[in-house]
Amino acid sequence: MKLSIGIIFCSLVLGVSSQRWLTFLKEAGQGSPDMWKAYSDMKEANYKNSDKYFHAWGNYDAVQRGPGGVWAAEVINNARENVQRLTGDHKEDSLAGHATNKWGHTGKDPNHFRPAGLPEKY
């Protein structure tokens, strides 16, 4: 309910057309599975020191979708960080994760974080 009220309010304030909102929602709908695929691949690979690589890839793919993908990536990243904080994640790990997410957000090559020996499938 709050989300729909927020969207309506923002569209009124910003004068965003309904077509742009539909595009935004489509991009967000595409960006979310990009993030999920990176997470699923990370779990499937189960490869030591590969989490930064997969986080960077998920963010990179999602933001390629456009503003909706950027929004989806940010929401998912923030939710993940909040859950990790509640479960005792260390601040250093959180900051490192944030830097990795930002790397993917800016369109930099996620292969920068690729660990040696990770199967080519990923």
Secondary structure, DSSP 8 states (H G I E B T S, - for coil): -HHHHHHHHHHHHHT--HHHHHHHHHHHHHHHHHHHHHHHHHHHH--TT-HHHHHHHHHHHHHTT-HHHHHHHHHHHHHHHHHHHHTT--HHHHHHHHHHHHHHHTT--GGGG--TT--TT-
